[in-house]
Amino acid sequence: MEPYDLWYWAEIPGRGEFVRLALEAKSIPYRDRARAEGSAALAKDMTRPRAEPPFAPPYLVCGDLCIAQVAAILLHLARRHELAPAERLDFANQLQLTISDAVAEAHNVHHPVATGLRYEEQKAEAARAAEAFRNERIPKFLGYFERILSQGGPWLLGEAWSYPDLSLFQLIEGLNYAFPRRMRSLAGDFPLTFALRDRVHAMPELADYLASDRRIGFSEDGIFRHYPELDPG
Ligand SMILES: N[C@@H](CCC(=O)N[C@@H](CS)C(=O)NCC(=O)O)C(=O)O
């Protein structure tokens, strides 16, 4: 089949990584265009005339198809490439949208006032946002996934992995990077969710990818950022 073109900022894992993990786990051919050609090529591609243009990256292009929004991209891939059982796609999408909510909240911790301002310009507000995120929102999100896993498991949709598992892995990786102290303190309360992270990490389908330089590390340019002052002991 013709490879997909994935467009996402070249320098960070960000939201592109949720799409990459699904493509990699199913060995779906794709070209990571901005990683090959640079983020300027992405900015240029965004301005191309298109019937259904994306608002923001990541987006996936294949022939006439151009689809943006992580959850919409993954639902599309799941339908075409069996990344979740057909009869569970609505629930898979619900789980994915919940993960997208958590990702957006994690970003808003270090940018609570405006995305266009630097973190250093909103540190006081970020400290307040981080306290609520650490104390209320992380446990609430993890508690939700723990509840789903406690109803069956060992994967979110039961006995086989599906794409929301890959995304939950990436969410936990991001939270572990940004809030290592808080996440360590929560691990014992959400054993099934943390075990799911380990299970995805050990998937043979992802072994080559996770060890490769295609896998980009987290940094303070991305969505999940580690600022020690936002994760006090
Ligand atoms: N809800 C969208 C969010 C997309 C998004 O915020 N993309 C970021 C990069 S992670 C971006 O470049 N946004 C530009 C903008 O919002 O102006 C998704 O899940 O894909």
The ligand as an SDF file (V2000), in Angstrom:
LIG
                    3D

 20 19  0  0  0  0  0  0  0  0999 V2000
   -6.7650   18.5460   19.6280 N   0  0  0  0  0  0  0  0  0  0  0  0
   -5.6860   18.5160   18.6710 C   0  0  0  0  0  0  0  0  0  0  0  0
   -4.6050   19.4720   19.1570 C   0  0  0  0  0  0  0  0  0  0  0  0
   -3.5990   19.7900   18.0870 C   0  0  0  0  0  0  0  0  0  0  0  0
   -2.5240   20.7070   18.6140 C   0  0  0  0  0  0  0  0  0  0  0  0
   -2.7210   21.4580   19.5900 O   0  0  0  0  0  0  0  0  0  0  0  0
   -1.3520   20.6720   17.9690 N   0  0  0  0  0  0  0  0  0  0  0  0
   -0.2380   21.4840   18.4220 C   0  0  0  0  0  0  0  0  0  0  0  0
    1.0310   20.6880   18.4390 C   0  0  0  0  0  0  0  0  0  0  0  0
    0.9090   19.4010   19.6430 S   0  0  0  0  0  0  0  0  0  0  0  0
   -0.0670   22.6650   17.5050 C   0  0  0  0  0  0  0  0  0  0  0  0
    0.8750   22.7630   16.7530 O   0  0  0  0  0  0  0  0  0  0  0  0
   -1.0030   23.5990   17.6310 N   0  0  0  0  0  0  0  0  0  0  0  0
   -0.9720   24.8350   16.9100 C   0  0  0  0  0  0  0  0  0  0  0  0
   -2.1290   25.6960   17.3510 C   0  0  0  0  0  0  0  0  0  0  0  0
   -2.9660   25.2490   18.1350 O   0  0  0  0  0  0  0  0  0  0  0  0
   -2.1390   26.8370   16.9170 O   0  0  0  0  0  0  0  0  0  0  0  0
   -5.1690   17.0810   18.5390 C   0  0  0  0  0  0  0  0  0  0  0  0
   -5.4060   16.2610   19.4440 O   0  0  0  0  0  0  0  0  0  0  0  0
   -4.5520   16.7320   17.5150 O   0  0  0  0  0  0  0  0  0  0  0  0
  1  2  1  0
  2  3  1  0
  2 18  1  0
  3  4  1  0
  4  5  1  0
  5  6  2  0
  5  7  1  0
  7  8  1  0
  8  9  1  0
  8 11  1  0
  9 10  1  0
 11 12  2  0
 11 13  1  0
 13 14  1  0
 14 15  1  0
 15 16  2  0
 15 17  1  0
 18 19  2  0
 18 20  1  0
M  END
$$$$
